[in-house]
Amino acid sequence: MNRTALLVMVKAPLPGQVKTRLAAAIGDAAALAAYRAMVATVLAAADASGLPLTIVFTPAEALETVTGLCGPGRRYQPQAGGDLGARMDAALARALADGADAALLVGSDLPLLTGDRLRQAAAALENTPAVLGPAADGGYYLIGFTRAGYRPEVFRDIPWSTPAVADLTLARLRAAAPADSGDAAAVLPELPDCDEGADLARLAGPPWRKHLAGTPFGEFLAGLTDAAFDHNPGCRLFVGKI
C-alpha cells in the first residue's frame, strides 16, 4: 500500500455540544474536559501511527476553535452536510479521490485508540478491501477502505447510535463483495467508547485504567473527583471506581 490516509472526525469543543450523554452524569464542564482529553489521546495515536492525517471538523465556521483544540500545522477540512453517514461518506470519498490508495476514518472520542491499532488497520487494507473496528456498544470506532473496495452504500439508511450499526455495516460489506473475492472486510478487536457515566466508570477500572496510564485521558481520570458529579449526585458512585 503506497499511501493510506487517516481521517479524524472532530467537533468544536463547545460546552453543551459535545458528549451530551456523559454530561448528564458529570456536567457540561467535566464532559468538555473529558472530550478534550479524548481528542488529545486520539491525536497522539494518529501521530504515532505515522499515517498522513486530516482533521475533518464541524461546524464549518469553527476552524479557529478546532485549531486551538488540535494544534496548528495540521491539515483541516470541514465536514460535509447531512447525517453522520453522509459526512463519513464525503470525507472518505474525498480522500480517495485526492489520490490516497486507502483511507481510514475514526472518531475523536476514543480513549483507548493507539498508533499500533491504526497501523494494524492500515496493514489489513493490504489484503482486504475494507476494515472495521467494532465498538462495545454495537457501533464502530474505525472504518476504512481501499480505493477499489470503497462501498458508500454502507453509510446509507443506517440506524445510527443503535447497537445494530456494526453488524449491519459488516453484513452490507459482505453482501457487496464478489463471491470469489475472499474476506470482504478485516475486523479489528473491539474497543469500549465513552459516551455515558457508566462508560467512564468502566474505563476507570481494570483492565482499561492500566492501558490509559500516561495518556491525556488517563490524566483526566486521575484528576476526577466527587465534585465533577455535582450535576448528578446519583452518579457519584462512579468516582469510587476511579
N, C-alpha and C positions, 0 to 999 in steps of 0.2 A: 504494500500500500504506500503510495507516494506521499499523500497528504490527507490526513484526517482532521477536519475542522471540529473544534469544540465550541458549542454554544451554551451559554448560561443565561437562563431567563431570570430577570431581576425586576422587582417592584421598587419604586421610590420609597425610601424609609419614612413614611408619613404616619404619625400616630392615628390609630383607628382604621388604618388602611391595610396593614399587614398583620398576619397571624391573628385574625379576629377571634377564632375559637380559643386559641391559647390565652388571649386577653381576657376571656370570660373567667379564667381561673386566676390570673396573676395581674390583670390590669393592663391598660394600653402602654404605659411607660416600660414595664418589665417585658412585655411581649415585643415591643420595639427593640429593646436591648437584646433580647434573645434572637430576633431576626438579624440584627447587625452582626452578632456573633456567628450565626449560621452562614451568612454571606461571606464573612471573613474566612471561615473554615472551608467553604466550597472554593473560594478563590485560591486559597493556599493549595488545595488539592489540584486545581486546574494548573497552577504554576508548576507544581511538582511533576505533573504528567508530561510536560514538555510539548503539549499539543497547542497549535495556534488557536487563540481564544478570541471570541467575540461575545460581548455582553449585550444581550437583547433585552431592552428595558421598556418599562411602561410607568407612567404615561409619557407620551412623546415629548411633552414640553418640560419634562423633569430631568433633562440631561445634566444640568449643573448639580442638582441634588444627588443624582445617581453617581456622578463622577466623585462627589465628596464621599460617598459610601465606598466605592470600589477603587478609587485612586486614579490619578492621571496617567497618561501614557498607555492606556488600554484602548482597544477598538470597541466602539459603541455603535449600536444600531437600534433604532426604535422598533418596537413590536408592531405588527400589522393590526388591523382591527378585527373584530369578530370574537367568537368564543375561544376557549382555550385551544381547541383543536385547530381552528383556523390560524391562530397565532403560531402554534408549533409548526404546522404545515408550511406557512410562509417563511419562517426562519430557516428550516431545513432546506426547502426548495431553493432559497436564495444562495445558501452556502454551496450547494451542489452546482447551481448554475454559474456561480462565480469561479468554479474550477476545482473545488475540493473533490478528491476521489471518494471520500466518505465523510459523513458528518454525524457527530454525537450531540444530543441535546439533553441537558439536565436542568433541574430547578435550582434555586438558590437557598433552599431551606433544608439542606441535607447534612445534619451534624456529623454523620459517620462516613461521608464521602472521602475517598483518599486518591492520591495520584496513582497508586497501584491499581485501584479499581477502574479508573479511567483508561489506563494503559491496557488493562485486561479487555475492556470493551473495544478499544481500537484494534487490538490484536484479533479479536473474534471476527471483525469485519474483513480480515484477510481470507477467511474461509467460508463465511456465511454472508447472505445479503442483508441481514438485519440483526440487531441485538437489542435485548430488552432487559431492564433491571427492575424486577417486581418489588414493590414496597409492601410492608407488613399489613397495611390497611386495604390491600386489594388493588391499589393503583400501581403506578410505576414511577421510579425516580430517574430512569435513563431510558432513552430510545435512540437508536442510530441505524443508519442505512449506508450501503454503498450507493454510488450514483445509479448503477444499473438496477439495483434492488429496491429503489425507492417506491413506496406504496402509500400515496397520500390518502387512500381510502380508509386507512386505519385511524384517521383523525375525524371522520365524518359520522354523525349520528351516534356518538358515544355518550353514555350516561356519566359524564364527568363527576368526580367526587363521590363515587359509589364503589363498593367492593368488587364490582364486575369488570372494572376497566382493564386490568392487566390480562385477565383470562380472555375477554372479548378481543382485545388487541392481538394477542397471540393466535387466537383462532382465525382471525382475518389474515394474518400473515401466512399461516399455513394454508388457508384456502386459496390465496393468491399465488402460491408457489407452484411451478410446474411439477408434475408427479415424479419426474426423474431427477429433480434438482438437489436431492439430499435435504439437509436441515433447512427449514425456512427461516429460522432465527436461533441465535445463541441466547441462552437465558443465564443471566448472572445470578449470583447469590442474592437473596432477599436482604433488604435493609429496612430498619424502622425509620419512620419520619417523626416529626414533632409538630403536631397540629393542635393538640389539646393538653390539658393539665395532666391527664393520665399518661400521655406520651412522655412528658417531661419527667414524670416520676420514674418511668421505666429506664429512660436514658441515664438518670442519676444513680441507678443501682447496677449491680453486676448483671451481665458481664460488660455492659456498654461503658460504664464510667471509666474503666481502665483504658478502653480504646480512645476515649475522649481526652485523656490526660495530655496536656501540652498543646491542645488546640484552643482557638478562641472560644469555642463553645464550652469546652471544659472549664475555662477561666470564668465564663458566665455562670456556670453551675456552682463553682466554688464560692462565688460572691452572693448567691441567692440566699435570702433569709426569710423568716416568717413575715417580715414587713412587705415583701413582694406579693403576699397573698391577701393583703388588706382589702382588695377589690372583691374577694370572695373567700371569707374566712373558712367556709366549709371545705376549701381545698388545702388548708394548711397542713393536713396530714401528709401531703406530698413532700413538704420540706423535711419531714422527718426521715425520708429516704435519701436525702441528698447529702 
